[in-house]
Amino acid sequence: MVDTAPLSPIDPGNTPMRDFWGGSRGQSWVRRSVAYDGQLRAYTDALMDALKPVPGEHCLDVGCGTGYTTRELAVEVTPAGAAVGVDLSHAMVAGARAAADASGAERNRRPSFAVADVQVADLAALNQSRAYNVIASRFGIMFFADPVAAFTNLASAAAPGARLGLVCWAALQDNPWFTEPRDAALPILEHVLAAPPAEPPRDAPGPFSMADPTRPTDLLERAGWTNASVRTLTNDLYLGGPGSVESTVNFLTSGSAMAPTLHDHPELLEPMNVVLRKVLAPHHDGTGVRYPATAHLVTATRP
């Protein structure tokens, strides 16, 4: 079921992403948010270290998902400051609110969340018309139909001197955690797919749209940000978070892009399990399925 609850305003170019993340994919992410956060926690840590939010500051988390990074920002800046998370997906925002409510934090230490299209929303209005001192995004900025418009709108909501920090994936070939399971799965999926999935244009919205490190800095500078720079993060991640080979196989078959096809063709599930176990088992280090990963940490300043 696609989430079509009212969202005003929205750039028409972002409707496909709203529908994708508001449908079964977003709902699946919410159900597995603990696993995703376990996989990606190091990148929130890198953002926090780069941005160094301090008590009393106002922070915006772009593409907040289920709100892990937003909650980390709130720990640092509340109660005198505030942390606001925004996402296109009603499902994600509902999950973020539920996680914040369950966190045990006092009400004046919790972040707030809103469904918003960063390209066109009045972002300061989500924070009682206060400008933001810190803008962060953990893998949330690769999906804009018009990135310059989004970064320009973010600049308009930022206070002079505001710090911006973004994490985005580097080149596909430098992320075997993605390519190895995908390449193992494709021969099985191709039996029922009309055609192999086409590679999208390099700059099309998607997880690797900012892989060229010159692209995000160029877009930010065109949008009025200054001192844009990139630092490459090369580290390991636990696919699906720490856990067994079997839990990682289940994470992929029930929560990744292959899940809808496997749901429609249950006869493929066991062959897929066999193939994925074979690929993933050599990467298990006793804690989880561990893969090298490469991302970019992009920082900039609002003049």
C-alpha positions in Angstrom: 0.0 0.0 0.0 1.4 3.4 -1.0 1.2 6.2 1.5 -0.8 9.0 -0.2 -1.6 11.1 2.9 -1.6 14.8 2.1 1.8 16.4 1.8 1.8 20.1 1.1 3.8 21.3 -0.7 5.7 18.8 -2.7 7.8 19.1 -5.8 6.2 16.8 -8.5 9.6 15.4 -9.2 9.8 14.0 -5.7 6.5 12.1 -5.9 8.1 8.8 -7.0 10.4 8.9 -4.0 7.4 9.8 -1.7 5.5 6.8 -3.1 8.5 4.5 -2.8 9.4 5.3 0.8 5.8 5.7 1.8 4.9 2.2 0.6 6.0 -1.2 1.5 9.7 -0.3 1.3 9.3 2.4 4.0 7.2 0.2 6.2 9.8 -2.6 5.9 12.5 -0.1 6.9 10.5 0.9 10.0 10.1 -2.7 11.1 13.9 -3.3 10.7 15.1 0.1 11.9 17.2 -1.4 14.7 19.1 -3.5 12.1 19.6 -0.5 9.8 20.8 1.7 12.6 23.2 -1.0 13.7 24.5 -1.1 10.2 24.9 2.7 9.9 25.6 3.9 13.4 29.3 4.7 12.6 28.1 7.3 10.1 26.0 9.1 12.6 29.0 9.1 14.9 31.1 10.7 12.1 28.4 13.4 11.5 28.3 14.2 15.2 32.0 14.5 15.4 32.2 16.8 12.4 29.3 19.0 13.3 29.9 19.1 17.1 26.4 20.4 18.1 26.3 22.1 21.5 23.6 22.9 24.0 21.1 25.5 22.8 21.6 25.0 19.1 18.8 24.2 16.7 19.4 21.2 14.4 17.7 19.8 11.3 18.0 16.2 10.2 17.2 15.8 6.5 15.8 12.5 5.3 15.6 11.4 9.0 14.1 8.0 8.4 13.2 6.6 11.8 15.1 9.3 13.6 18.3 7.7 15.0 20.4 10.7 14.1 17.8 13.2 15.1 17.6 11.6 18.6 21.4 11.8 18.9 21.3 15.5 18.0 18.6 16.1 20.6 20.8 14.6 23.3 23.4 17.2 22.6 21.3 20.4 22.2 18.1 20.1 24.2 16.4 21.3 26.3 17.6 24.8 25.5 17.9 23.9 21.8 15.9 21.7 19.5 16.3 18.9 17.0 13.8 18.5 14.1 13.7 15.5 11.7 12.1 15.7 8.3 11.3 13.0 5.8 9.0 12.5 2.8 7.6 9.3 4.2 4.7 9.3 6.6 5.6 5.7 7.6 9.2 6.8 8.5 8.0 9.8 10.5 5.5 7.7 12.4 8.2 5.3 13.2 10.5 8.1 14.3 7.9 9.6 16.6 7.2 6.2 18.1 10.9 5.6 18.7 11.4 9.0 20.3 8.4 8.3 22.6 9.8 4.9 23.6 13.3 6.3 24.2 12.8 7.2 27.8 13.9 10.8 27.2 12.0 13.6 29.0 9.5 15.3 26.8 11.6 18.5 26.6 14.6 16.4 25.5 12.9 14.7 22.6 13.2 15.7 19.0 10.2 16.6 16.8 9.4 15.2 13.4 7.5 16.3 10.3 6.6 15.0 6.9 8.2 17.5 4.5 9.7 17.9 1.0 13.0 19.7 1.7 13.0 21.2 -1.8 10.0 23.3 -1.2 8.9 23.2 2.5 9.1 26.2 4.9 11.6 24.5 7.1 12.0 27.2 9.7 8.3 27.0 10.3 8.8 23.5 11.6 11.0 25.0 14.3 8.8 27.9 15.4 10.4 30.1 12.7 13.9 29.7 14.3 16.8 29.3 11.9 19.0 26.2 12.2 22.6 26.2 13.4 23.3 22.6 12.3 21.9 20.7 9.3 22.7 17.0 9.1 21.8 14.1 6.9 22.8 10.4 7.1 22.2 9.0 3.6 19.2 11.3 3.1 20.3 13.7 0.4 20.8 11.4 -2.6 17.2 11.3 -3.6 16.2 14.8 -4.5 14.8 15.5 -8.0 16.5 18.9 -7.9 19.4 18.9 -5.4 20.3 22.6 -6.0 16.8 23.6 -5.1 16.9 21.4 -2.0 20.3 22.8 -0.9 19.2 26.4 -1.6 16.1 25.9 0.5 18.2 24.5 3.3 20.4 27.5 3.1 17.4 29.8 3.4 16.5 28.0 6.7 20.0 28.1 8.1 21.4 30.8 10.4 24.5 32.7 9.3 27.5 30.5 10.1 25.4 27.3 10.2 27.3 24.0 9.7 26.1 21.4 7.3 27.2 17.8 7.3 26.1 15.1 4.9 27.0 11.4 4.5 26.5 9.8 1.1 27.7 6.6 -0.5 30.8 6.6 -2.6 31.2 4.5 -5.8 29.3 1.3 -6.1 32.5 -0.7 -6.8 33.8 0.5 -3.4 30.8 -0.9 -1.5 30.9 -4.7 -1.8 28.3 -5.0 1.0 25.9 -3.9 -1.7 27.3 -5.5 -4.9 28.2 -9.0 -3.6 24.7 -9.9 -2.4 23.1 -8.2 -5.3 25.2 -10.1 -7.9 24.6 -13.4 -6.1 20.8 -12.8 -6.1 20.3 -11.6 -9.7 20.7 -15.0 -11.4 17.8 -16.3 -9.3 15.6 -13.3 -9.7 16.2 -13.1 -13.4 14.1 -16.3 -13.8 11.0 -14.2 -13.0 12.0 -10.7 -14.0 11.0 -9.5 -17.4 14.5 -8.0 -17.8 17.5 -7.4 -15.5 17.2 -4.1 -13.6 18.6 -1.3 -15.7 21.4 0.8 -14.2 20.0 4.3 -13.6 21.7 7.4 -15.0 24.7 8.3 -12.8 23.1 11.5 -11.4 19.5 10.1 -11.1 18.0 10.1 -7.6 19.2 7.0 -5.8 21.6 5.7 -3.2 24.8 6.3 -5.3 23.8 9.6 -7.0 26.5 11.5 -5.0 29.2 8.9 -5.5 31.4 11.4 -7.5 32.9 13.4 -4.6 32.9 16.6 -6.8 29.2 16.5 -7.3 27.9 17.3 -3.8 30.4 20.1 -3.3 29.5 21.6 -6.7 25.8 21.4 -5.9 26.3 23.0 -2.5 28.4 25.9 -3.9 25.8 26.5 -6.6 23.2 26.7 -3.8 25.1 29.4 -1.9 27.0 27.3 0.7 30.7 28.0 1.3 33.8 26.0 2.4 32.3 22.8 0.9 34.7 19.9 1.3 34.6 16.1 1.2 36.4 13.5 3.4 36.2 9.9 2.3 35.2 7.4 5.1 36.6 4.0 4.6 35.5 1.5 7.3 33.7 -1.8 7.7 30.0 -2.2 8.4 27.9 -5.1 9.7 25.3 -5.8 7.0 22.0 -5.7 8.8 23.8 -4.9 12.0 25.5 -7.4 14.3 24.0 -10.9 14.1 24.2 -14.3 12.6 24.6 -15.2 9.0 21.0 -16.4 9.1 19.7 -13.1 10.5 21.5 -11.3 7.8 20.0 -13.6 5.1 16.6 -12.8 6.5 17.4 -9.1 6.6 18.1 -9.2 2.9 15.3 -11.5 1.8 12.6 -9.7 3.8 13.8 -6.1 3.9 15.8 -5.3 0.8 14.8 -4.5 -2.8 14.5 -8.2 -3.6 11.8 -8.8 -0.9 8.7 -7.9 -3.1 9.8 -10.3 -5.8 10.4 -13.1 -3.3 7.0 -12.4 -1.7 5.4 -12.8 -5.1 7.5 -15.9 -6.0 7.9 -17.9 -2.7 9.4 -20.8 -4.6 12.6 -18.7 -5.0 13.1 -18.1 -1.3 15.0 -21.3 -0.4 17.3 -21.1 -3.5 18.0 -17.5 -2.5 18.7 -18.4 1.1 21.2 -21.0 -0.1 23.0 -18.6 -2.4 23.1 -15.8 0.2 24.4 -18.1 3.0 27.3 -19.1 0.7 28.2 -15.5 -0.1 27.8 -14.1 3.4 29.3 -16.8 5.5 32.9 -16.1 4.7 32.4 -12.5 5.9 31.1 -13.4 9.4 33.7 -12.4 12.0 31.9 -13.8 15.1 29.9 -10.6 15.6 28.2 -10.1 12.3 28.5 -10.2 8.5 31.3 -7.7 8.0 32.0 -5.9 4.7 34.2 -3.0 3.7 32.3 0.2 2.9 33.1 3.6 1.5 31.2 6.8 2.0 31.7 10.6 1.7 31.4 13.0 4.6 30.5 16.4 3.0 30.7 19.6 5.1 29.9 23.2 4.3 29.1 26.5 5.9 26.2 29.0 5.5 27.8 32.4 4.8 
